[in-house]
């Protein structure tokens, strides 16, 4: 994945258009990844012009919590990179809170260990 200043991970399971309402305010170096569970939604986003060079859609197999789990897995791969920027999760689900707290504590511990 290319470097980014801010990375937005969008949960496309619910309220997708409200979540994307501020997409026109993306700055240079910002990247958006929209995780959806249906090909039809990906096609609608493409038809409405949401997909651009810095906005991509990731199609996830349908199933219970598959979009949430894919975002968590992606986050786990990205959060430890040295060159990562700020990461934002756009979702109404609260299942990410524990995961984010874990990463925040882990990153703070690493910063203290490196000094």
Backbone as a printed PyTorch tensor [residue, N CA C, xyz], in Angstrom:
tensor([[[  0.8440,  -1.1840,   0.0000],
         [  0.0000,   0.0000,   0.0000],
         [  0.8860,   1.2430,   0.0000]],

        [[  0.5230,   2.2050,  -0.7840],
         [  1.2950,   3.4310,  -0.8720],
         [  1.2020,   4.2150,   0.4240]],

        [[  2.1550,   5.1010,   0.6260],
         [  2.1150,   5.9580,   1.8030],
         [  0.9040,   6.8730,   1.7510]],

        [[  0.4590,   7.2920,   2.8810],
         [ -0.6910,   8.1760,   2.9910],
         [ -0.4830,   9.0520,   4.2090]],

        [[ -1.1540,  10.1810,   4.2060],
         [ -1.1280,  11.0660,   5.3610],
         [ -2.2160,  10.6580,   6.3360]],

        [[ -3.4140,  10.4900,   5.8040],
         [ -4.5520,  10.0170,   6.5970],
         [ -5.2160,   8.8850,   5.8290]],

        [[ -5.5640,   7.8240,   6.5460],
         [ -6.2270,   6.6700,   5.9600],
         [ -7.5850,   6.5160,   6.6180]],

        [[ -8.6290,   6.4940,   5.8030],
         [ -9.9910,   6.3260,   6.2900],
         [-10.4810,   4.9440,   5.8970]],

        [[-10.8270,   4.1270,   6.8860],
         [-11.3720,   2.7950,   6.6570],
         [-12.8650,   2.8870,   6.9180]],

        [[-13.6670,   2.7200,   5.8800],
         [-15.1130,   2.9410,   5.9690],
         [-15.8340,   1.5930,   6.0000]],

        [[-16.6490,   1.4080,   7.0290],
         [-17.4980,   0.2320,   7.1600],
         [-18.7020,   0.4450,   6.2550]],

        [[-18.7540,  -0.2920,   5.1600],
         [-19.8110,  -0.1070,   4.1720],
         [-21.0690,  -0.9090,   4.4450]],

        [[-21.1660,  -1.5300,   5.6110],
         [-22.3550,  -2.3090,   5.9480],
         [-23.5750,  -1.4470,   6.2260]],

        [[-23.3720,  -0.2750,   6.7510],
         [-24.5190,   0.5630,   7.0990],
         [-24.1880,   2.0340,   6.8740]],

        [[-25.1740,   2.8050,   6.6610],
         [-25.1330,   4.2570,   6.4700],
         [-23.9790,   4.7190,   5.5870]],

        [[-23.7480,   4.0100,   4.5160],
         [-22.5930,   4.2600,   3.6570],
         [-22.5750,   5.6640,   3.0620]],

        [[-23.7170,   6.1330,   2.5910],
         [-23.7180,   7.4520,   1.9440],
         [-23.5180,   8.5740,   2.9600]],

        [[-24.0180,   8.4050,   4.1610],
         [-23.7680,   9.3980,   5.2070],
         [-22.2860,   9.3890,   5.5890]],

        [[-21.6990,   8.2020,   5.6370],
         [-20.2770,   8.0910,   5.9670],
         [-19.3940,   8.7660,   4.9160]],

        [[-19.8520,   8.7880,   3.6840],
         [-19.0670,   9.3610,   2.5940],
         [-19.4250,  10.8090,   2.2880]],

        [[-20.2620,  11.4120,   3.1060],
         [-20.7500,  12.7610,   2.7950],
         [-19.6410,  13.8130,   2.7390]],

        [[-18.5540,  13.6450,   3.4480],
         [-17.4730,  14.6260,   3.4310],
         [-16.3090,  14.2400,   2.5430]],

        [[-16.5360,  13.3030,   1.6520],
         [-15.4480,  12.7730,   0.8260],
         [-14.8370,  13.8390,  -0.0910]],

        [[-15.5950,  14.8540,  -0.4170],
         [-15.0760,  15.9230,  -1.2920],
         [-14.0050,  16.7650,  -0.5960]],

        [[-13.8750,  16.6110,   0.7270],
         [-12.8940,  17.4010,   1.4790],
         [-11.5690,  16.6680,   1.6850]],

        [[-11.3610,  15.5860,   0.9820],
         [-10.1000,  14.8680,   1.1110],
         [ -8.9500,  15.7440,   0.6530]],

        [[ -7.8590,  15.6380,   1.3650],
         [ -6.6810,  16.4060,   1.0000],
         [ -5.6810,  15.5460,   0.2550]],

        [[ -4.6390,  16.1780,  -0.1910],
         [ -3.5790,  15.4500,  -0.8700],
         [ -2.9190,  14.5200,   0.1370]],

        [[ -2.7250,  13.2920,  -0.2450],
         [ -2.1260,  12.3220,   0.6620],
         [ -3.1390,  11.5340,   1.4750]],

        [[ -4.4300,  11.8520,   1.3340],
         [ -5.4700,  11.0980,   2.0230],
         [ -5.8870,   9.9110,   1.1740]],

        [[ -6.2580,   8.8210,   1.8400],
         [ -6.7050,   7.6130,   1.1480],
         [ -7.9270,   7.0760,   1.8700]],

        [[ -8.9050,   6.6030,   1.0860],
         [-10.1320,   6.0240,   1.6350],
         [-10.2800,   4.6140,   1.1020]],

        [[-10.5400,   3.6850,   2.0100],
         [-10.8550,   2.3150,   1.6430],
         [-12.2420,   2.0020,   2.1680]],

        [[-13.1540,   1.6720,   1.2690],
         [-14.5310,   1.3600,   1.6370],
         [-14.6930,  -0.1550,   1.5620]],

        [[-15.0530,  -0.7600,   2.6660],
         [-15.2340,  -2.2090,   2.7340],
         [-16.7210,  -2.5110,   2.6010]],

        [[-17.1010,  -3.2680,   1.5620],
         [-18.5080,  -3.6100,   1.3280],
         [-18.6490,  -5.1210,   1.1760]],

        [[-19.8540,  -5.6150,   1.4590],
         [-20.1200,  -7.0340,   1.3740],
         [-20.9500,  -7.4290,   0.1740]],

        [[-21.2010,  -6.5020,  -0.7420],
         [-22.0410,  -6.8230,  -1.8950],
         [-21.4890,  -6.1610,  -3.1580]],

        [[-21.4060,  -6.9290,  -4.2010],
         [-20.9530,  -6.4090,  -5.4960],
         [-21.8640,  -5.2920,  -5.9780]],

        [[-23.1560,  -5.4030,  -5.6770],
         [-24.1080,  -4.3670,  -6.1020],
         [-23.7530,  -3.0060,  -5.4940]],

        [[-23.3330,  -3.0130,  -4.2230],
         [-22.9510,  -1.7540,  -3.5750],
         [-21.6990,  -1.1800,  -4.2150]],

        [[-20.7540,  -2.0280,  -4.5400],
         [-19.5380,  -1.5490,  -5.2070],
         [-19.8870,  -0.9090,  -6.5470]],

        [[-20.7970,  -1.5230,  -7.2890],
         [-21.2180,  -0.9750,  -8.5730],
         [-21.9450,   0.3590,  -8.4030]],

        [[-22.7900,   0.4630,  -7.3630],
         [-23.4910,   1.7330,  -7.1120],
         [-22.5130,   2.8430,  -6.7620]],

        [[-21.5250,   2.5430,  -5.9290],
         [-20.5220,   3.5460,  -5.5610],
         [-19.7310,   3.9950,  -6.7820]],

        [[-19.4350,   3.0540,  -7.6540],
         [-18.7230,   3.3880,  -8.8810],
         [-19.5820,   4.2600,  -9.7880]],

        [[-20.8570,   3.8900,  -9.9310],
         [-21.7680,   4.6510, -10.7950],
         [-21.9970,   6.0680, -10.2730]],

        [[-21.9830,   6.2440,  -8.9650],
         [-22.2090,   7.5750,  -8.3860],
         [-20.9360,   8.4070,  -8.3120]],

        [[-19.8140,   7.8600,  -8.7600],
         [-18.5790,   8.6240,  -8.8390],
         [-17.7630,   8.6830,  -7.5670]],

        [[-18.0040,   7.7910,  -6.6420],
         [-17.2420,   7.7980,  -5.3890],
         [-15.8460,   7.2160,  -5.5520]],

        [[-15.6900,   6.2870,  -6.4720],
         [-14.3960,   5.6360,  -6.6540],
         [-13.5030,   6.5310,  -7.5000]],

        [[-12.3550,   6.8710,  -6.9260],
         [-11.3790,   7.7330,  -7.5920],
         [ -9.9840,   7.1900,  -7.3270]],

        [[ -8.9840,   7.9650,  -7.6380],
         [ -7.6160,   7.4940,  -7.4550],
         [ -7.2760,   7.2700,  -5.9800]],

        [[ -7.8450,   8.0680,  -5.0890],
         [ -7.5450,   7.9170,  -3.6640],
         [ -8.6940,   7.2760,  -2.8790]],

        [[ -9.7010,   6.7620,  -3.5830],
         [-10.8380,   6.0810,  -2.9550],
         [-11.0090,   4.7310,  -3.6360]],

        [[-10.8880,   3.6680,  -2.8570],
         [-11.0280,   2.3170,  -3.3910],
         [-12.0880,   1.5590,  -2.6130]],

        [[-12.6720,   0.5750,  -3.2670],
         [-13.6590,  -0.2810,  -2.6320],
         [-13.0770,  -1.6840,  -2.5410]],

        [[-13.1780,  -2.2690,  -1.3550],
         [-12.7230,  -3.6340,  -1.1380],
         [-13.9540,  -4.4930,  -0.9140]],

        [[-14.1430,  -5.4600,  -1.8010],
         [-15.2850,  -6.3560,  -1.7200],
         [-14.9510,  -7.5030,  -0.7740]],

        [[-15.8170,  -7.7150,   0.2090],
         [-15.6240,  -8.7340,   1.2310],
         [-16.7070,  -9.7860,   1.0570]],

        [[-16.3600, -11.0420,   1.2540],
         [-17.3770, -12.0930,   1.1850],
         [-18.4890, -11.8030,   2.1760]],

        [[-19.6850, -12.1450,   1.7670],
         [-20.8350, -11.9300,   2.6450],
         [-20.8170, -12.9040,   3.8000]],

        [[-21.2970, -12.4370,   4.9370],
         [-21.3830, -13.2760,   6.1270],
         [-21.4650, -12.4010,   7.3590]],

        [[-21.7060, -13.0350,   8.4720],
         [-21.8510, -12.3040,   9.7270],
         [-20.5110, -11.6870,  10.1370]],

        [[-20.5000, -10.3980,  10.3300],
         [-19.3330,  -9.6460,  10.8010],
         [-18.1210,  -9.7080,   9.8620]],

        [[-18.3070, -10.0860,   8.6020],
         [-17.1510, -10.2230,   7.7170],
         [-16.5060,  -8.8740,   7.3910]],

        [[-17.3120,  -7.8480,   7.1970],
         [-16.7450,  -6.5240,   6.9130],
         [-15.9800,  -6.0210,   8.1270]],

        [[-16.5670,  -6.1510,   9.3010],
         [-15.8970,  -5.7150,  10.5250],
         [-14.5760,  -6.4590,  10.7290]],

        [[-14.6110,  -7.7740,  10.5270],
         [-13.4040,  -8.5680,  10.7230],
         [-12.3320,  -8.2430,   9.6890]],

        [[-12.7430,  -7.9480,   8.4740],
         [-11.7610,  -7.5780,   7.4380],
         [-11.0980,  -6.2430,   7.7740]],

        [[-11.8810,  -5.3020,   8.2790],
         [-11.3080,  -4.0120,   8.6770],
         [-10.3320,  -4.2160,   9.8360]],

        [[-10.7140,  -5.0180,  10.8100],
         [ -9.8220,  -5.2880,  11.9530],
         [ -8.5290,  -5.9470,  11.4900]],

        [[ -8.6310,  -6.8920,  10.5740],
         [ -7.4400,  -7.5460,  10.0540],
         [ -6.5520,  -6.5920,   9.2770]],

        [[ -7.1650,  -5.7660,   8.4550],
         [ -6.4150,  -4.7710,   7.6910],
         [ -5.7110,  -3.8000,   8.6360]],

        [[ -6.4330,  -3.3820,   9.6490],
         [ -5.8790,  -2.4590,  10.6360],
         [ -4.6740,  -3.0780,  11.3340]],

        [[ -4.7710,  -4.3560,  11.6690],
         [ -3.6570,  -5.0420,  12.3090],
         [ -2.4120,  -5.0720,  11.4420]],

        [[ -2.5850,  -5.1570,  10.1310],
         [ -1.4440,  -5.1670,   9.2190],
         [ -0.8310,  -3.7890,   9.0370]],

        [[ -1.6350,  -2.7610,   9.1100],
         [ -1.1660,  -1.4100,   8.8100],
         [ -0.6230,  -0.6850,  10.0420]],

        [[ -1.1890,  -0.9440,  11.1880],
         [ -0.8820,  -0.1480,  12.3730],
         [  0.5800,  -0.2620,  12.8090]],

        [[  1.2330,  -1.3570,  12.5100],
         [  2.6200,  -1.5450,  12.9330],
         [  3.6500,  -1.0190,  11.9440]],

        [[  3.2020,  -0.5050,  10.8240],
         [  4.1530,   0.0140,   9.8350],
         [  4.7620,   1.3200,  10.3080]],

        [[  6.0270,   1.4710,  10.0660],
         [  6.7430,   2.6870,  10.4580],
         [  6.2570,   3.9130,   9.6960]],

        [[  5.8970,   3.7220,   8.4210],
         [  5.5440,   4.8490,   7.5590],
         [  4.0560,   5.1690,   7.5520]],

        [[  3.3100,   4.6460,   8.5050],
         [  1.8640,   4.8890,   8.5040],
         [  1.5530,   6.3030,   8.9720]],

        [[  0.4390,   6.8020,   8.4680],
         [ -0.0630,   8.0910,   8.9170],
         [ -1.1870,   7.8770,   9.9170]],

        [[ -2.0540,   8.8600,  10.0180],
         [ -3.2020,   8.7280,  10.9080],
         [ -4.2110,   7.7680,  10.2900]],

        [[ -4.8700,   6.9890,  11.1450],
         [ -5.8570,   6.0190,  10.6820],
         [ -7.1860,   6.3180,  11.3650]],

        [[ -8.2440,   6.3960,  10.5630],
         [ -9.5860,   6.6520,  11.0690],
         [-10.5100,   5.5260,  10.6160]],

        [[-11.3700,   5.0660,  11.5160],
         [-12.3840,   4.0840,  11.1520],
         [-13.7260,   4.7920,  11.1750]],

        [[-14.4300,   4.7510,  10.0640],
         [-15.7380,   5.3850,   9.9450],
         [-16.7840,   4.2750,  10.0180]],

        [[-17.4880,   4.2020,  11.1520],
         [-18.4590,   3.1450,  11.3660],
         [-19.3850,   3.5230,  12.5120]],

        [[-20.5550,   2.9230,  12.5110],
         [-21.4610,   3.0680,  13.6490],
         [-21.2790,   1.9440,  14.6510]],

        [[-20.5360,   0.9320,  14.2690],
         [-20.2850,  -0.1850,  15.1740],
         [-19.3200,   0.2410,  16.2740]],

        [[-19.4940,  -0.3380,  17.4420],
         [-18.5910,  -0.0450,  18.5540],
         [-17.5850,  -1.1640,  18.7720]],

        [[-17.6080,  -2.1660,  17.9160],
         [-16.7030,  -3.2950,  18.0490],
         [-15.2410,  -2.9370,  17.8300]],

        [[-14.9880,  -1.7850,  17.2590],
         [-13.6110,  -1.3750,  17.0080],
         [-12.9700,  -0.7090,  18.2180]],

        [[-13.7550,  -0.2930,  19.1730],
         [-13.2280,   0.4630,  20.3210],
         [-12.1740,  -0.3230,  21.0910]],

        [[-12.4600,  -1.5740,  21.4160],
         [-11.4920,  -2.3820,  22.1650],
         [-10.2200,  -2.5850,  21.3590]],

        [[-10.3790,  -2.8310,  20.0740],
         [ -9.2210,  -3.0440,  19.2090],
         [ -8.3600,  -1.7880,  19.1480]],

        [[ -8.9780,  -0.6310,  19.0140],
         [ -8.2310,   0.6270,  18.9480],
         [ -7.5340,   0.9160,  20.2780]],

        [[ -8.2080,   0.6510,  21.3930],
         [ -7.5720,   0.8340,  22.7020],
         [ -6.3340,  -0.0500,  22.8320]],

        [[ -6.4450,  -1.2810,  22.3600],
         [ -5.3070,  -2.1900,  22.4040],
         [ -4.1340,  -1.6300,  21.6060]],

        [[ -4.3980,  -1.1570,  20.3890],
         [ -3.3230,  -0.6200,  19.5520],
         [ -2.7320,   0.6410,  20.1620]],

        [[ -3.5750,   1.4930,  20.7220],
         [ -3.0470,   2.7140,  21.3580],
         [ -2.1090,   2.3660,  22.5110]],

        [[ -2.5180,   1.4410,  23.3720],
         [ -1.6750,   1.0440,  24.5030],
         [ -0.3940,   0.3930,  24.0160]],

        [[ -0.4950,  -0.4560,  23.0190],
         [  0.6550,  -1.1490,  22.4790],
         [  1.6470,  -0.1620,  21.8560]],

        [[  1.1380,   0.8140,  21.1230],
         [  2.0140,   1.8050,  20.4850],
         [  2.6830,   2.6830,  21.5450]],

        [[  1.9720,   3.0410,  22.5950],
         [  2.5470,   3.8510,  23.6680],
         [  3.6540,   3.0600,  24.3700]],

        [[  3.4340,   1.7800,  24.5870],
         [  4.4420,   0.9330,  25.2110],
         [  5.6990,   0.8710,  24.3380]],

        [[  5.5170,   0.7400,  23.0370],
         [  6.6720,   0.6940,  22.1300],
         [  7.4510,   1.9990,  22.1510]],

        [[  6.7210,   3.1210,  22.1600],
         [  7.4130,   4.4220,  22.2040],
         [  8.2550,   4.5190,  23.4530]],

        [[  7.7270,   4.0730,  24.5820],
         [  8.4670,   4.1250,  25.8330],
         [  9.6700,   3.1780,  25.7710]],

        [[  9.5190,   2.0200,  25.1220],
         [ 10.6000,   1.0470,  25.0270],
         [ 11.7380,   1.5550,  24.1490]],

        [[ 11.4040,   2.3070,  23.1040],
         [ 12.4340,   2.7830,  22.1730],
         [ 13.2860,   3.8890,  22.7740]],

        [[ 12.7350,   4.6300,  23.7210],
         [ 13.4960,   5.7690,  24.2920],
         [ 14.5180,   5.3330,  25.2860]]])
